[in-house]
Amino acid sequence: MSYDLYLLRTDADGAAEAYERLEEAEEREPTAAEEHHLRQLAADLQAASPGLDLSEPETGFLLQLGYERERPVVIDIDVGGITMSWSYGLNDPRPALDQVEGYLRVFERHGYVAYDPQLERVYEPSRDFADAAEIHRDVRERVFEQASAEPRPWWKRLLGSG
């Protein structure tokens, strides 16, 4: 379970509609120009964050950044969409949110805006940092509270008591 931002090639006014259309996008291979652009984007993200790893599947097109070195933020770049995510398992979302801010500068130079479906708006670090951190803490508390709660005996669950 993760907090996700979707990177969209649109202006801020059209981000919500572009996000809604993501589900309708068909899987396909990128054109040569699209692949060149996405690989340049990945290279620029690596240049902005030294040590950021890049991995690819053996078949199909998908660029994944941040998985091998256990970074707070991971990025998936595909022709159908780009996501930037961090786990609700993090105790403190601050390192992830700080990394997001740095990555967003690169995405903005490439013509992307970050749509935050949790907040239902374009994500702007100066405005949304505190809200994103609060959502992270709330979800984390609920998830870990449920996971650590002692299960009720089967007969109490069946009868809806205790």
C-alpha positions, 0 to 999 in steps of 0.5 A: 500500500502506497501514497501515489502521485501521477505525473501527467503531461498537461496543465494544472487545469486539465490534471483531474481529467487526465488522471481519470483518462489513465484507466482508459489508456491501452497498453502499448509500446512507445514510439521511438520519440516517446522512448527517447523522451522517457529515457531522457527523463529517467537520465535527468532524474538520475542526474538530480539524485546521485545513486538513483538506480534504473532497472528494466524488465527483460520484455516490454517497456518499463523504467523503474527507479529507486527500487534497488537501493531502498529509496523512500520514493520509487518511480515507474515510467511507462508509456501509459503513465508515470507514478511516484510512490512511497510506502505507508510503512515509512515511520516518517514521510518527511524523507519521501516528501523531500525527495518528491520535491526534488524529483518534481523539479525534473518532471516540471522541466519535462512538461509534467504536473503531479496529480495527487488522487489522495488530495484530488488536486495537482500536488504542490510541495509548498502547499501540500506537504503538510496535508500529504504527511497527515494523510500518510500518518492517518493511513499508517495508524489505521493500517497498523492499528488493524494489523495489530488488533487482536482478532476476535474469536470466531463465534463473536465475529459470527454473532457480531458481538464483542 
